[in-house]
Amino acid sequence: MDTMELAHTFVGLCAEGKLEEAQRFWSDDIVSIEGFPGPQQVCRGRAAVLEKQKMWAEGTQMHGVTCEGPYVNGDQFSARFSLDCTDREGTRATMHEMALYTVKDGKVVEERFFPLLAR
């Protein structure tokens, strides 16, 4: 599967709210980099990324997700996410972020997130 086909399938699954199904495109050696500091800012390997997602999901109630894109350039593509969620403190908000994915040998080897921060 080339980058263009993978990107369209991946983003399509995310747009349908099938985020877990999109994980099938991850490399076992995936690197996930968040746009904010913390103990899980950089996670290496499928198990570490799944643990990061589990911890986020345990503290966050998801109400909906939208995903736009993909925007493809060579072996990379980006997508824009909007997440309607409630955090541990009970505050409901919509988070917006761009994600940049790098593909190698038909798998996503890196995902990098750029949150939209309010001024």
Secondary structure, DSSP 8 states (H G I E B T S, - for coil): --HHHHHHHHHHHHHTT-HHHHGGGEEEEEEEE-SS-STTSEEESHHHHHHHHHHHHHT-EEEEEEEEEEEEETTEEEEEEEEEEE-TTS-EEEEEEEEEEEEETTEEEEEEEEE----
